[in-house]
C-alpha cells in the first residue's frame, strides 16, 4: 500500500499521540500517511513530528487512500467509514472508546494489527449498508446517503407520539404510533436497536430491522425484513420537531408529507477483523455473556 488514511477522535489526547506514532512508523515503511485537512488541531500536532503527512479534504479521502485506520470508538469509525465506504476502502478500527463493537483491536495492539493489515493478513468482513433517500413533500429536494448502523426518525424536542406510515415493496406494513422508529442494519443491531429492545442480527444476514421506540400499541414489536426490498416511511398527522438522523452523524428535519425510501446500498462497508475471532466471541466479550471477561 502506498497511502494509508488516519482519522482521530479529536478530543482524546491518547488518540492524537497514537496517530503521531503510527504516522512516523508508516513513513519508515515507505507508506504515506494521509489525514484530514478539516482537523487542524489534530494534524498540527502530528505534522510537527511527521511533516511527510499528506492532508486531504473529506471529499478526497476515499480516492486518496487504500486503507483507513480509525483511532477512537464506534462513533468515530462510523464517521470515517462514511467517507470511504463508497470507494470500497477497507477500514481498520482501533478502540479508544468504551464498547467498540466495530473496532478490530485496542491501542496496545495497534501497530501489530496495522502491520498485519498492510500484509493482507486480516479478514475482510463485508457489512451491509442501507441506502436512505429522503424525498421532500415539495418534490424539490432529494437527498441520498448510506448508513452503516441505522436511520432513526424521532422527536427532537417534545415527548409526543408521532405517526409513521410504513410500506415494504408497496405492501402496507402498519402506521406506527410511537416516539420514533429505528431502521437498523445487522451491524447496527447492537447499537440503538438493541437498547430499544430490538434483536441482535448476525452480520451476514441480508436484513434490516424495524424497531419502534416506545410504541403506543404494545403489539408493535420489532420486525425483520429483507434488505433488498424497498422500505418506505412517511410521517402522517402532526409532525412538529421530527428529525431523521443517520448513523448519529447527520440529521435533517422530517416534515409531514416527507418520505424516506430505504434499501440495500450498492457497496458494503469493508471492515477488517482479526482472523479466528468470531462474532459470538465479540458478543460474549462486549456484552459479558456467560460471565466471561469483557474484551478490551
C-alpha positions as CSV (number, residue, x, y, z in Angstrom):
1,X,0.0,0.0,0.0
2,X,1.2,3.5,-0.8
3,X,-1.2,5.6,1.2
4,X,-3.0,4.9,4.5
5,X,-5.6,7.3,6.0
6,X,-5.6,8.0,9.7
7,X,-8.7,9.5,11.4
8,X,-8.6,10.5,15.1
9,X,-11.1,11.1,17.8
10,X,-10.1,14.7,18.3
11,X,-10.9,15.1,22.0
12,X,-8.8,12.1,23.1
13,X,-5.1,13.1,23.6
14,X,-4.1,9.4,23.6
15,X,-5.6,9.1,20.1
16,X,-3.6,12.1,18.8
17,X,-0.4,10.6,20.4
18,X,-1.1,7.2,18.8
19,X,-1.7,8.9,15.4
20,X,1.7,10.6,15.6
21,X,3.4,7.3,16.5
22,X,1.7,5.4,13.7
23,X,2.3,8.1,11.1
24,X,6.0,8.1,11.9
25,X,6.1,4.3,11.7
26,X,4.3,4.3,8.4
27,X,6.8,6.7,6.9
28,X,9.6,4.3,8.0
29,X,7.9,1.6,6.0
30,X,7.6,3.8,2.9
31,X,3.9,4.3,3.3
32,X,2.4,7.8,3.1
33,X,0.1,8.7,6.0
34,X,-2.9,10.8,5.0
35,X,-5.0,12.9,7.3
36,X,-7.9,15.3,7.0
37,X,-7.3,19.0,6.5
38,X,-10.5,19.7,8.3
39,X,-8.9,18.7,11.7
40,X,-6.2,21.4,12.1
41,X,-5.8,21.0,15.9
42,X,-5.0,17.3,15.4
43,X,-2.9,17.5,12.2
44,X,-0.8,20.3,13.6
45,X,0.4,18.0,16.4
46,X,1.1,15.1,14.0
47,X,2.7,17.3,11.3
48,X,5.1,18.8,13.8
49,X,6.6,15.4,14.3
50,X,5.9,13.8,10.9
51,X,6.0,16.5,8.1
52,X,5.5,13.9,5.5
53,X,1.8,13.5,6.3
54,X,-0.4,14.4,3.4
55,X,-3.6,16.4,4.0
56,X,-6.8,16.0,2.0
57,X,-10.4,17.0,2.3
58,X,-13.3,14.8,3.4
59,X,-14.5,14.5,-0.2
60,X,-11.0,13.5,-1.4
61,X,-10.2,10.9,1.3
62,X,-11.9,7.9,-0.4
63,X,-9.9,8.3,-3.6
64,X,-6.6,9.1,-1.8
65,X,-6.1,6.1,0.4
66,X,-6.1,2.3,0.1
67,X,-6.7,1.7,3.8
68,X,-8.3,3.8,6.6
69,X,-7.2,3.5,10.2
70,X,-9.7,5.0,12.7
71,X,-8.4,5.8,16.2
72,X,-11.5,6.1,18.5
73,X,-14.7,4.4,19.3
74,X,-17.6,3.3,17.1
75,X,-18.9,6.8,16.5
76,X,-15.5,7.9,15.1
77,X,-15.4,4.7,13.0
78,X,-18.9,5.4,11.6
79,X,-17.7,8.9,10.6
80,X,-14.6,7.7,8.9
81,X,-16.2,4.7,7.2
82,X,-18.9,7.0,5.8
83,X,-16.1,8.9,3.9
84,X,-14.6,5.9,2.2
85,X,-17.1,3.1,2.0
86,X,-18.4,4.1,-1.4
87,X,-14.9,3.7,-2.8
88,X,-14.5,0.2,-1.3
89,X,-11.7,1.2,1.0
90,X,-11.2,-1.2,3.9
91,X,-11.4,0.2,7.5
92,X,-9.4,-0.8,10.5
93,X,-10.7,0.4,13.8
94,X,-8.5,0.8,16.9
95,X,-10.7,1.1,20.0
96,X,-10.2,4.1,22.3
97,X,-13.8,4.3,23.3
98,X,-16.0,2.1,25.5
99,X,-17.7,-0.9,23.9
100,X,-16.1,-0.7,20.4
101,X,-18.3,-3.3,18.6
102,X,-16.9,-2.3,15.2
103,X,-13.2,-1.9,16.1
104,X,-10.5,-4.6,15.5
105,X,-8.1,-4.1,18.4
106,X,-7.1,-1.9,21.3
107,X,-4.3,0.7,21.4
108,X,-1.6,-1.7,22.7
109,X,-2.1,-3.9,19.6
110,X,-2.5,-1.1,17.1
111,X,1.0,-1.3,15.5
112,X,1.0,-5.2,15.2
113,X,-2.6,-5.2,13.8
114,X,-1.8,-2.5,11.3
115,X,1.3,-4.4,10.2
116,X,-1.0,-7.5,9.6
117,X,-3.4,-5.3,7.7
118,X,-0.6,-4.0,5.4
119,X,0.5,-7.6,4.8
120,X,-3.1,-8.6,3.9
121,X,-3.4,-11.0,6.9
122,X,-6.7,-9.7,8.3
123,X,-10.1,-11.0,7.4
124,X,-12.3,-8.6,5.4
125,X,-15.9,-8.6,6.6
126,X,-18.4,-7.0,4.2
127,X,-21.1,-5.3,6.1
128,X,-24.4,-4.4,4.5
129,X,-25.2,-0.7,4.3
130,X,-28.7,0.8,3.8
131,X,-29.2,3.5,1.2
132,X,-31.5,6.2,2.5
133,X,-33.3,8.5,0.1
134,X,-35.2,11.5,1.6
135,X,-37.8,13.0,-0.7
136,X,-39.3,16.3,0.4
137,X,-43.0,16.8,0.3
138,X,-42.5,19.7,-2.2
139,X,-40.7,17.2,-4.6
140,X,-37.9,19.8,-5.0
141,X,-35.3,18.1,-3.0
142,X,-33.9,14.5,-2.9
143,X,-31.1,13.6,-0.5
144,X,-29.4,10.2,-0.7
145,X,-27.0,8.9,1.9
146,X,-25.9,5.5,3.1
147,X,-25.9,4.2,6.7
148,X,-23.8,1.6,8.4
149,X,-25.7,1.4,11.6
150,X,-29.2,2.9,11.4
151,X,-31.7,5.5,10.3
152,X,-33.8,7.0,13.1
153,X,-37.0,9.0,12.8
154,X,-37.8,10.6,16.2
155,X,-39.0,13.6,18.1
156,X,-36.1,16.1,18.8
157,X,-37.9,18.2,21.4
158,X,-41.3,17.4,23.0
159,X,-42.2,13.9,24.2
160,X,-45.1,13.5,21.8
161,X,-46.1,10.5,19.7
162,X,-45.6,10.6,16.0
163,X,-47.4,8.6,13.3
164,X,-45.4,6.9,10.7
165,X,-46.9,5.0,7.7
166,X,-44.7,2.2,6.5
167,X,-44.7,0.1,3.4
168,X,-42.4,-2.7,2.1
169,X,-42.3,-3.4,-1.6
170,X,-45.5,-1.5,-2.0
171,X,-47.4,-3.5,0.6
172,X,-48.5,-1.5,3.7
173,X,-47.0,-2.7,7.0
174,X,-48.7,-0.5,9.5
175,X,-48.9,3.0,10.9
176,X,-46.6,3.2,13.9
177,X,-47.7,5.5,16.7
178,X,-44.6,5.8,18.8
179,X,-41.8,8.1,19.9
180,X,-40.0,7.1,16.7
181,X,-38.7,4.3,14.5
182,X,-35.3,2.8,14.2
183,X,-34.4,1.1,10.9
184,X,-31.2,-0.8,11.5
185,X,-28.6,-2.9,9.6
186,X,-27.4,-6.1,11.1
187,X,-24.2,-4.2,12.1
188,X,-26.3,-1.6,13.8
189,X,-28.5,-4.2,15.6
190,X,-26.2,-4.0,18.6
191,X,-26.5,-0.2,18.8
192,X,-29.7,1.9,19.4
193,X,-31.8,-1.0,18.1
194,X,-30.6,-3.2,21.0
195,X,-31.2,-0.5,23.6
196,X,-34.8,-0.1,22.2
197,X,-35.5,-3.9,22.6
198,X,-34.7,-5.0,19.1
199,X,-33.0,-8.3,18.2
200,X,-29.3,-8.9,17.6
201,X,-28.9,-9.9,13.9
202,X,-25.9,-11.9,12.7
203,X,-23.8,-9.5,10.5
204,X,-24.0,-11.6,7.3
205,X,-27.8,-11.8,7.3
206,X,-29.4,-9.8,4.4
207,X,-31.9,-7.9,6.5
208,X,-32.9,-4.7,8.1
209,X,-34.7,-4.3,11.4
210,X,-37.7,-2.0,12.1
211,X,-37.9,-1.2,15.8
212,X,-40.5,1.2,17.1
213,X,-39.4,3.4,20.0
214,X,-41.9,3.1,22.9
215,X,-44.9,2.2,20.7
216,X,-48.4,3.2,21.8
217,X,-49.6,-0.2,20.6
218,X,-47.6,-2.8,22.6
219,X,-48.1,-5.5,20.0
220,X,-46.0,-3.4,17.5
221,X,-42.9,-5.4,18.0
222,X,-39.5,-5.3,16.1
223,X,-39.8,-6.6,12.6
224,X,-37.0,-8.1,10.5
225,X,-37.4,-7.7,6.7
226,X,-35.3,-8.2,3.6
227,X,-32.8,-5.5,2.8
228,X,-33.3,-5.9,-0.9
229,X,-36.9,-4.8,-0.7
230,X,-37.9,-1.1,-0.8
231,X,-39.0,0.2,2.6
232,X,-40.9,3.4,2.6
233,X,-41.7,5.6,5.7
234,X,-43.8,8.7,5.7
235,X,-44.9,11.0,8.6
236,X,-48.7,11.5,8.9
237,X,-50.6,13.5,11.4
238,X,-48.8,16.2,13.4
239,X,-45.0,16.3,12.9
240,X,-43.5,19.1,14.9
241,X,-39.8,18.7,15.7
242,X,-39.4,15.4,14.0
243,X,-35.9,14.5,12.8
244,X,-34.3,12.0,10.5
245,X,-30.9,11.0,11.9
246,X,-28.4,8.8,10.1
247,X,-25.7,6.9,12.0
248,X,-25.8,9.6,14.7
249,X,-23.7,11.7,12.3
250,X,-26.2,13.6,10.1
251,X,-29.7,14.9,10.8
252,X,-32.4,16.7,8.9
253,X,-35.9,17.9,9.9
254,X,-38.6,15.4,8.7
255,X,-41.9,17.1,8.0
256,X,-45.4,15.8,7.3
257,X,-45.5,14.6,3.7
258,X,-41.8,13.9,3.5
259,X,-40.9,10.4,2.5
260,X,-37.9,8.2,3.2
261,X,-37.1,5.2,1.0
262,X,-34.6,2.6,2.2
263,X,-33.0,-0.4,0.5
264,X,-29.6,-2.1,0.3
265,X,-26.7,0.3,-0.7
266,X,-24.8,-0.6,-3.8
267,X,-21.5,-1.2,-1.9
268,X,-20.9,-2.7,1.5
269,X,-18.5,-1.5,4.2
270,X,-15.3,-3.4,4.1
271,X,-14.4,-3.9,7.8
272,X,-11.1,-5.5,8.8
273,X,-11.4,-8.2,11.5
274,X,-8.9,-10.4,13.4
275,X,-8.8,-13.9,12.0
276,X,-10.1,-16.6,14.3
277,X,-12.3,-14.1,16.3
278,X,-16.0,-14.9,15.7
279,X,-19.0,-12.7,16.0
280,X,-20.1,-14.7,19.0
281,X,-16.8,-14.2,20.8
282,X,-17.1,-10.4,20.3
283,X,-20.7,-10.5,21.7
284,X,-19.6,-12.6,24.7
285,X,-16.7,-10.2,25.4
286,X,-18.6,-6.9,24.8
287,X,-21.9,-7.9,26.4
288,X,-20.5,-10.1,29.2
289,X,-22.4,-13.2,28.1
290,X,-21.9,-16.3,30.2
291,X,-19.9,-14.4,32.9
292,X,-16.8,-14.3,30.6
293,X,-14.3,-11.5,30.7
294,X,-15.0,-8.4,28.6
295,X,-12.9,-7.8,25.5
296,X,-10.6,-4.7,25.5
